[in-house]
C-alpha cells in the first residue's frame, strides 16, 4: 500500500504553522506573566496613529482568517468555537487551524478550500 506524499507547500505548512502557534503561545504566556495591564497598554498604543493602523490591520486579518475557517468548516458549532479561539488567541488559533488542515490533507488546494465531495 503506497501512501500519498503531500505537496512540498503542505510539508512546509506542517512544520511552520505549529512553530508559529508555539511562538504565539509563548508570547501570550510571557505577556500574561509580565503583569502589565492590557487596557493601559492598549490605550497607549492606540494613542499613536500607527498603533491604530496596527489594531485595524490585526482585526481585519483575524476576521478574514476566521471567515476562511468558517468557509471550510461543515459545522456551524465548530466554526463558532474557532471564532472564540481566534478572538482570544488571535494568530495562534489561526496557525493551529492551518496546522490541522495541513496534516489532514495532501495538497495546498485542499488546505485552502478543504476536501469537497464530488457532486
Steps between C-alpha positions, in 0.01 A plus 500: 500500500655830394440812701424825322787742552387856581598786273813695603292804606290281730814347654630852567168597664516188715823633650458878499138529617553306826823692565316829449222386734761408761664843468159666546422283804834584664452869421151500655624319812793741540270799453259368762790426737631858468203623699459811286133593460383451144255792509762757594748387238226476236407861570862608460537313172170638368623853572743466207366512145703191403372326811144552376601381154649187658179430697288536185745285302497229766124509533443467127752216472334310783151552358611387153687206652191392691282541191738266321464250785120535494497435123694174550302371797191290442370564851378839622583397857863426411526826307374686808754324722773615262355853514544505878850352478599753234358789702691390812833387355506675163753365256577212733163339430530570128838327493364200692218476246743521208709228663199271543390565142849422370521173691156388376566569132762441233463796263512874550160525331352270766662707775343815360149379415472168683402167357181526300293204403432460132141578402 
